[in-house]
């Protein structure tokens, strides 16, 4: 009787493995392909266009000041050279501040997008898992090898696109 019970206990993991179905999803890939994510990210990028243009313009001004200082620095008076250097330093500080501000806005915008999209992603994964009768869904980044028929990323993206 003990041997029989031991054999049954040892076989339980095999029975469980045979019954369970597992899927794999690339959550980042699913989000990036989702229409709502693309729309939101596009709006974020558009809102940062002005900052990018200011960064480009300011960067050009800094380069012009450096070039002018390099070319004409030897023929300038000491006061002109110092004034040009001070102007260049002020522009560099302004450029750094603007870069940091733009980066903060980008980070905040990305966080806001993820806060909205993360629950939707979770719901989409759950919906697909239920529809495909999966017992477990793993993050594709945590898996070394997976058969392509276990990848549900495309189905999750379609589910995200169908959600409102």
N, C-alpha and C positions, 0 to 999 in steps of 0.2 A: 504494500500500500504506500509506504514512504517513497519507494522508487517511482511509482506511478505519479504521485504528487510532485516529486522533484522534477520529473520529466515535463509535466504540465507547466510548472513554474518557469522552467528554463525555456520553454517554447513560447511563452506569452509575448516576448518582444518580437518574435518572428510573426506571430499572428497580428500584432498591432501594426507592424511595418507593412504587412501585406494589405491591410485594410486602409491605412492612411494615404491620402493623396497630398502631394506637396506642390506648390507653385512658387515661382520666383518672379520678383518684380524689381525693376530699376526705377525707384521713386523719382530720382532727379530727371531721368530720361522721360518718364511719363509726364511729369510736370512741364518740362521744357517743350514737349510736343503738344500740350493741351492749348486749345485756342484761348481760353480765358487767361491763362498765364502769359501767353504771348501778347495778348492785348494789354494786360496790366503792365507788363515789362516795357512794352512799346511806349505807353503813356509816361512811365517813369523816365525812360530815356529822353522823350520829347521834353519833359519838364526840366531836364538838366541841359538842354541844348544851349540856353543862354549862358550858363556857367561855363560850358565847354568853349563857347565862342570867346568869352572873356578870358578864359585861360589861354587860348590860342593867341589872342591879340596881345595879352600881357607877356607871354613867352616871346613873341616876336619883338616886342619893345625891349625886353631884356637883352635879347640877342643883338639888336641894333645898337644898344648902348655899349655892349661889350665890343662889338666890331668897331664902333667909332672910337672907343677908348684905345683899342689895339692899333688902329691905323693912325689916328691923329694924336694919341697920347703924348708922344715925344715932342710934338710941335705946340702943344697947348701950354698955357700958363698953369702954374701950380694950382691956382684958385679954380680955373676951369676944370682941370683934371679931378680935383677933390669934389667939385660940385657934380660932375658926371659920375664919379664913383658913388657918392651919396645917393644920387638919383637911382643908380643901378641897384644899390643895396635896398632902397625903399621899395623898388619894383619887385625885387626878389622876395622880400618879406610879404608884400601884397600877394604875389603869386603863390607862395607857400600857404598863406592863410586861405586863399580862394580854393586851392587844391584840397585842403583839409575840410573846408566847408562843403565842397562838392562831394567828397568822399563820405562825409557824415550823412548828407542827404541821400546818396545812393544806398548806403547801408540801411538807413531808416526805411527807405522805400522798399528795399528787398525784404526786410523784416516784416513790413506790413503786408506785402504780397504773400509771404510764406504763412503768416498768421491766418489769412483768408483761405489760402489754398491747401494747407495741411489737413484741416478737417475734411475737406472735399476729397482729397487724395485718400485718406483713410476710409471714407465712406465708399469711394469707388473700388478700392481694393477689396473691402468686405463684400460689396455687391458682386464683383466678379468671382470672388472665392466661393460665395454661396451658389452662384449660377453654375460654376464649373465643379461644384461639389468637392472643394478643396478643404482639407483639414488644417493646413498650415501654409502660410505664405512667408517666404524668406526674402530678405533684402539681397538683391543680386550682388552687391558689393561684398557681402559676407560669404559668398559661395565661390569655390574654386572652379567647379565644373558643374554644368547643368545641361541636360538635353533641351534642345530648342522647343520641344512641345510642352515643356514645363514653364516656359517664360510667358507670363501674362501681361507684360508691360504694354503691349499694343492694345490689348483688351481694356486695360485700366485707362489708357489714354482715351480710347473711344468712349468709355463710360464717363470720364471727366467731361468730354466734349458734349455729351448728351445731358449732363446735369445743368441745372440753372441755379 
